[in-house]
Amino acid sequence: MRVLLIGANGYLGRFVADRLLADPAVQLTALGRGDDADVRFDLASGSPGALTRFLDAVHPGVVVNCAGATRGGARELTRHNTVAVATVCEALRRSGCGARLVQIGCAAEYGPSQHGSSTAEDAVPRPGGPYGVSKLAATELVLGSGLDAVVLRVFSPAGPGTPAGSPLGRLAEAMRRAMQTGDGELKLGGLGAQRDFVDVRDVARAVHAASLSAAQGVINIGSGRAVRLRDAAAILARVAGYGGVLHELDGPPGPLRPSIGHPREPLGHPRHEPLGHRSDSDHTAHSAPVAYPYPDGCGSWQQADVRTARDRLGWRPRINLEESLADIWMEAACRI
């Protein structure tokens, strides 16, 4: 099976590439903007005609699109998340390869949901910010393209490779600095939100399964369980061996002690949430942390209904949150 992977060097794309390369039946070609791509092509500025010529030459059976932008203004997000997908769809329609399209969507397309609810694929999307809007527009382009296509709406991914600038990445970095300098407490903001965390390696397994399946439409990829960020912070402190106190700024009064009060069983699975962190230039800044806004526009609660992934892809998450956080900490601890 010839697979064309777009965005192989991104956070998700790297693990999708590893998963596909592990399948001896897959012949993988990577397309992207980087020098290490098999073929250099910028979806945001390249023409559908140029991409069509490449598709006709390679003749893939599956095209997986992991490319996109998570940060930037509305114009940049639209260019990389919507216009780029329009280029892919148009090129596939023009091409004679007849390839199946696996598009990576995101839970930000749904927007805020009711506390305690599980969001199924038939929920009416109401994205709360330009990122979610740009990704939803891409999904609608795919669904309306007439192609053999499936969109995987990935909830909050975490694990190895989690960006250092993401909230969990910032927490791990703040904890590393506190341990390095002997600080006995961290003050953190934004820990009240609850998200459905799924390990990036489980996401890669879902992409592989979708590539081999005949499933179409939208399929949620998550753990099926919302986890409060303060619980994730406590688990990370335990994994890191941080013996200090975590003070939650916007939660119930009193410190959150990482050595007690955290769930003992493994929790669901992570991604972009706000956390306070110390400044590089101020060794006492841990007492005056920065509270970051939620970048995904999804409010205080998100939890996926993942029955469709189970029924149509035969997929279930395997990696729990503690393992994902242990990998985040391992990378942060090794950072100089």
Disulfide bonds with the S-S distance in Angstrom:
none
